[in-house]
């Protein structure tokens, strides 16, 4: 069995690894950048700008794919869920986690769908192949677990740094960020695999 099933799977895993490595490598230095933005009164605007750019990129992707009405409804529901989660995060810099671990979860989900043959929309609605093991039928669950583990690793790295600290709430936020995007992607995949719903 090849290490990667398709070149797309390889790209998705490499991108996910690059995001995680960037998060880990910047854990020490990001505090200085955040403090500098806060001192200049730019922290909240910068974080909101990042969140809005990520949201606009997601919306543009859905529109480019010629989304149906149920996909648009899903997009609005996801936006509402993100706003609720953003409101719950009172420390402004914690909102970065939504972008970071949403990206990790989404990339892991895309890689697993490629690996286990879910990338083809026609194959999604078909019953699972006899060759597909039970655990290969739940790529969303595995993607959330992978991203949650990466988020926990982030906090373990921070526990070793003199200017950061381990926070169990951040571990939960990282997992929630991954779960939210992965569940939206999984729901969208199901919608696109059901022509009658359009």
C-alpha positions in Angstrom: 0.0 0.0 0.0 1.4 3.4 -0.9 2.2 5.9 1.8 -0.2 8.4 0.2 -3.1 7.3 -1.9 -3.1 10.4 -4.1 -1.0 13.5 -4.6 -3.8 15.5 -3.1 -3.7 13.5 0.1 0.0 14.2 0.3 -0.5 17.9 -0.2 -3.2 18.0 2.5 -1.1 16.2 5.1 1.9 18.4 4.3 -0.2 21.5 4.7 -1.6 20.3 8.0 1.9 19.5 9.2 3.2 22.9 8.1 0.3 24.7 10.0 1.0 22.7 13.2 4.8 23.2 12.9 4.2 26.9 12.4 2.0 27.1 15.4 4.5 25.3 17.6 7.5 27.2 16.3 5.8 30.6 16.8 4.5 29.8 20.3 7.3 31.7 22.0 7.5 34.7 19.6 3.8 35.3 19.1 3.4 36.7 22.6 5.8 39.6 21.7 3.7 40.3 18.5 0.5 40.2 20.4 1.9 42.5 23.1 3.1 45.0 20.5 -0.3 45.0 18.8 -2.0 45.6 22.2 0.3 48.5 23.1 -0.6 50.2 19.8 -4.3 49.5 20.3 -4.4 47.2 17.2 -4.9 43.8 18.8 -8.7 43.5 18.6 -8.8 44.9 15.0 -6.0 42.5 13.9 -7.7 39.5 15.4 -11.1 40.4 13.9 -9.4 41.1 10.6 -7.9 37.6 10.6 -11.2 36.0 11.5 -13.0 38.0 8.7 -10.4 37.0 6.1 -10.8 33.3 7.0 -14.6 33.7 6.9 -14.4 35.4 3.5 -12.1 32.7 2.1 -14.5 30.0 3.3 -17.5 31.8 1.7 -15.6 32.4 -1.5 -14.8 28.7 -1.7 -18.4 27.7 -1.2 -19.6 30.2 -3.8 -17.0 29.1 -6.3 -18.3 25.5 -6.0 -21.8 26.7 -7.1 -23.4 26.0 -3.8 -27.1 25.0 -3.6 -29.6 26.6 -1.3 -29.0 24.0 1.5 -25.2 24.6 1.3 -25.8 28.4 1.7 -28.1 27.6 4.6 -25.4 25.5 6.1 -22.9 28.4 5.6 -25.2 30.8 7.5 -25.7 28.2 10.3 -21.9 27.8 10.6 -21.5 31.6 10.7 -24.0 31.7 13.6 -22.1 28.9 15.4 -18.8 30.7 15.0 -20.3 34.0 16.3 -21.5 32.2 19.4 -18.1 30.6 19.9 -16.4 34.0 19.3 -18.6 35.7 21.9 -17.7 33.0 24.5 -13.9 33.7 24.0 -13.5 36.8 26.2 -9.7 36.9 25.8 -9.3 38.4 22.3 -6.2 36.5 21.3 -7.9 33.1 22.0 -9.9 33.8 18.9 -6.9 32.9 16.8 -7.4 29.3 17.8 -10.6 29.2 15.7 -8.6 29.8 12.6 -5.5 27.8 13.5 -7.2 24.5 14.6 -10.1 24.9 12.2 -7.4 24.8 9.4 -5.7 21.8 11.0 -9.0 19.9 11.3 -10.2 20.8 7.8 -6.9 19.7 6.2 -6.8 16.5 8.2 -10.4 15.8 7.1 -9.6 16.5 3.4 -6.6 14.2 3.6 -8.6 11.4 5.2 -11.4 11.7 2.6 -8.8 11.4 -0.1 -7.1 8.4 1.6 -10.3 6.5 2.2 -12.0 7.2 -1.1 -14.6 9.8 -0.1 -13.2 12.6 -2.3 -15.4 11.5 -5.3 -18.9 12.9 -4.7 -20.5 10.0 -6.5 -18.8 7.5 -4.2 -20.0 9.3 -1.0 -23.7 8.3 -1.3 -22.8 4.7 -2.1 -22.7 2.2 0.7 -19.3 1.7 2.2 -17.1 -0.6 0.2 -16.5 -4.1 1.6 -12.8 -3.2 1.7 -13.4 -0.1 3.8 -13.0 -0.9 7.5 -15.4 0.5 10.0 -13.0 3.1 11.3 -12.5 4.4 7.7 -16.2 5.3 7.6 -15.9 8.1 10.1 -13.2 10.5 8.7 -14.7 13.4 10.5 -14.2 11.8 13.9 -10.6 11.0 13.1 -9.9 14.5 11.8 -11.3 16.0 15.0 -9.2 13.7 17.1 -6.0 14.5 15.1 -6.6 18.3 15.3 -7.5 18.0 19.1 -4.2 16.1 19.7 -2.3 18.8 17.8 -4.0 21.4 19.9 -3.1 19.6 23.1 0.5 19.3 21.9 0.4 23.1 21.4 -0.4 23.6 25.0 2.3 21.1 26.1 4.8 23.1 24.1 3.6 26.3 25.8 4.0 24.7 29.2 7.7 24.5 28.5 8.1 28.2 27.5 8.9 30.9 30.0 6.4 33.4 28.6 3.5 31.0 28.0 1.6 28.6 30.2 -0.6 25.4 29.9 -4.3 26.1 29.8 -6.8 23.3 29.7 -9.4 25.8 28.4 -7.3 26.3 25.3 -7.1 22.6 24.7 -10.9 22.5 24.7 -11.1 25.6 22.5 -8.7 24.0 20.0 -10.8 20.9 19.8 -14.0 22.9 19.4 -12.5 24.9 16.6 -11.5 21.8 14.8 -14.8 20.1 15.4 -16.9 23.0 14.2 -15.1 23.3 10.8 -14.9 19.5 10.3 -18.6 19.0 11.0 -19.5 21.8 8.6 -17.3 20.2 5.9 -18.8 16.7 6.6 -22.4 18.1 6.4 -21.5 19.9 3.2 -20.1 16.7 1.7 -23.3 14.9 2.6 -25.4 17.7 1.0 -23.4 17.6 -2.2 -23.8 13.8 -2.3 -27.6 14.0 -2.2 -28.9 15.5 -5.5 -32.6 15.3 -4.4 -32.0 17.8 -1.7 -31.4 20.6 -4.2 
